[in-house]
């Protein structure tokens, strides 16, 4: 884990993601991804993708970084840089849907996702842009018993 200033240059975070990519275990797809997660306290957690012959247990770089941070007690996150590709980093590598959902679990909608390429160009997105109308913890904060009553009522109307 590294520590950097919260206002760090996005390109510096991309460089850390590129360094993490070198550890990727991708013998099946050959598609290697690296991520660097900037916590609000300035600490940084990196991750790489880890493939598995059974495919389903494969873990993306973004989730690896998040799970490392969360397992060490971190809960406040500011930004994440992601890079990936087979041989070169010529194209941006946006997070998959599952990773976006994990971001929604732990981040505010203004959380920044920084995508980098080998030519030094970066794109910066907010979580709200990459996962509009995302489902998160706030969706479950309603009175569950009241929601259950409403669902039962609607179902009874449909089947009566």
N, C-alpha and C positions, 0 to 999 in steps of 0.2 A: 504494500500500500504506500502510495506517495501522498504528499500534501502540497497543495498549491493555493495561490490566491483565488478567491471566489470570482474575481474579475479577470481571470486568465484569458489569454488569447485563444479563441476557438481552434486555431491551427495547432497550438501546443497540445490541446486535448486530442486532436486528430493524430498527432505524432505518437502519443501514448497508446492510442487504439491500434495504430499500425504496428507498434512494437509488440503489443499483446497478440496480434494476429499470427506472429511467428510461432506461437505455441499451439496453434489450432491443430486438432486431431481430425482430419477430414480425408481418410483413406478411400472413402466410397464416392463422394461427390467431387473431391478436389477443390471445393469452394471454401476458402478460408476467410473467417471473419474475426475481427478484433473490435473490442469496445472499451471505452474508458468512461467511467461514471464519476462525475464531480458531485460530491456531497456538499451540503450547505455549510458545513464546518471547514471546508477546504480540503478534506481528505479525498483521495481518488482510489477507486477500485477498478481493476481491469479484468477483462474476461475474453475468452476465445470460444469458438464453437467446438463441441466435442461430439463427434458422431458415434453411432453404434450400429452394428450389423443388423440389429432388429429395427432400425430406423426410429421407431416411436420414442425410445429412450434418449435420442439425440437432444443435446441442449445447445441453444444458441448462445453466442457471445454476450449478447445484451443481458440475458437471464443469468448467465454465469456471473457477470459483474454485480447485478442486483442481488443475487442470492448470497454472494460473498459478503457484500455490505450489510445486508439485513441480518445475516447470521452473526455479525459482529456488533449488532445493536444500532446500526444507522437507520434513520427513518426520514431525514430531510435531504432531498436531492434537488440539484440545480440544473444539471445538464448531462448529456451523454453524447460522446462522439462514437461514430461507427464507420468502419471501413471494411470492404470485403471484395473478393473476386477469386477467380481460379488462378491465374498467373499474375496479372497486373491489377492495379486499382484504377482502371480507366473510367469506370462508371460508378455512380453513387450506389450505395447498398442500404436501402431503407429497412428498418426493422419489420419483421413478419408480424402478422396479426396477433399471435400469441405473445410476442414480446411487447407489442403495444398495449395489450391487455394487462401485462405485469406492470408496465409503466403507469397505467391508469390506477392500479391498486395502490401504488406508493407515491405518486407524484401529483402535483397540482397541474391544472390544464395549461399553465404557462411554462411548464418544464420544457427545456430546449433540447432538441435532437439535432446534432451537428453531423452532417454527412460529408465525408471527405473523399477526394480523389488524388491520384498520384501527381497530377499537375499543380497541386496546391489549392485548387478551387474548393470552396466549401459552400454548402447550402445549410441554412439554419431554419428549422421548423419548430413550431410549438406543438405540444402533444395534442392540443385541441384541433390543430389542422390535420394531423395524421390519424386521429381517431375521433371524428366528430360524433357527437351524441354517444360517447363511450359509456359503458356500464361500469360503475365503480362502487366503492363503499357507500357513497351517498345514496345510491339506489336502494340499499338495504336498511337504511336508517329509519324508514317509515314503520309505523305500527304494524307489525307482522300479523297480529290477530285480526286487525281491521281489514288488512289486505286479503287475508284468508277468507273472511266473511264475504267480501266483494267478489272474489273468484268463485266461491260456492254459489252465490246468488246469480252471477252471470252464467255459470254452467247449468244451473237449474232452469234458467230461462231458455237456454239453447236446446235442452233435452226434454222439455215438457210439452 
